[in-house]
Amino acid sequence: MNVQRSIRKGQYKLIVFPKLNKVLLFDLNNDPEEMHDLAGIKKYKSKVSELFEALLKKQQQMDDPLNISNIANNI
């Protein structure tokens, strides 16, 4: 339970691995098998930020105790 968190919005899925300090972004329409991480590509930086903020809000709504805020510095 405390290993990862993810959120899907539209065609994009963001996965956060807080213990590894890692964020992955996938375009599920073009990459349904999640083979090509887009998180490090400059053109997707705003999408990563958008989904990360949505994930933080969802965690707050669900009283999720896992703190992923330290990852914000890496996106």
C-alpha positions as CSV (number, residue, x, y, z in Angstrom):
1,M,0.0,0.0,0.0
2,N,2.8,2.5,0.7
3,V,4.9,1.7,-2.3
4,Q,3.2,3.7,-5.1
5,R,0.2,5.9,-6.1
6,S,-1.3,6.6,-9.5
7,I,-3.9,8.6,-11.1
8,R,-5.5,8.5,-14.6
9,K,-7.0,11.6,-16.3
10,G,-8.1,11.2,-19.9
11,Q,-5.6,9.4,-21.9
12,Y,-2.8,9.9,-19.4
13,K,-1.7,7.9,-16.3
14,L,0.8,9.2,-13.7
15,I,2.5,6.7,-11.4
16,V,4.4,8.0,-8.3
17,F,7.0,5.8,-6.5
18,P,7.8,7.9,-3.4
19,K,10.5,5.6,-1.9
20,L,12.3,5.7,-5.3
21,N,11.6,9.4,-5.7
22,K,10.3,8.5,-9.2
23,V,7.4,9.7,-11.4
24,L,6.2,8.0,-14.6
25,L,3.8,9.3,-17.2
26,F,2.1,7.2,-19.9
27,D,-0.1,8.1,-22.8
28,L,-2.5,5.2,-22.7
29,N,-4.0,5.9,-26.1
30,N,-0.6,5.6,-27.8
31,D,1.1,3.3,-25.3
32,P,-1.5,1.0,-23.6
33,E,1.2,-1.4,-22.4
34,E,2.9,1.5,-20.5
35,M,6.3,0.9,-22.1
36,H,7.4,4.5,-22.8
37,D,7.7,6.9,-19.9
38,L,7.0,10.5,-20.9
39,A,7.7,12.2,-17.6
40,G,11.2,13.3,-18.5
41,I,10.2,14.9,-21.8
42,K,9.9,18.7,-21.6
43,K,6.8,18.8,-23.7
44,Y,4.9,16.8,-21.0
45,K,6.1,18.7,-17.9
46,S,2.8,20.6,-17.5
47,K,0.9,17.3,-17.9
48,V,3.0,15.7,-15.1
49,S,2.4,18.7,-12.9
50,E,-1.4,18.7,-13.6
51,L,-1.8,15.0,-12.8
52,F,0.5,15.3,-9.7
53,E,-1.7,18.1,-8.3
54,A,-4.8,16.1,-9.0
55,L,-3.3,13.1,-7.2
56,L,-2.4,15.3,-4.2
57,K,-6.1,16.5,-4.1
58,K,-7.4,12.9,-4.4
59,Q,-5.1,11.8,-1.5
60,Q,-6.5,14.7,0.6
61,Q,-10.1,13.7,-0.2
62,M,-9.4,10.1,0.8
63,D,-7.3,10.8,3.9
64,D,-4.4,9.0,2.3
65,P,-1.5,9.1,4.8
66,L,1.3,8.5,2.3
67,N,3.3,11.7,1.9
68,I,4.3,12.2,-1.8
69,S,4.9,15.9,-1.6
70,N,8.7,15.5,-1.5
71,I,8.5,14.3,-5.1
72,A,7.2,17.7,-6.2
73,N,10.7,19.0,-6.3
74,N,11.6,16.4,-9.0
75,I,8.8,17.2,-11.5
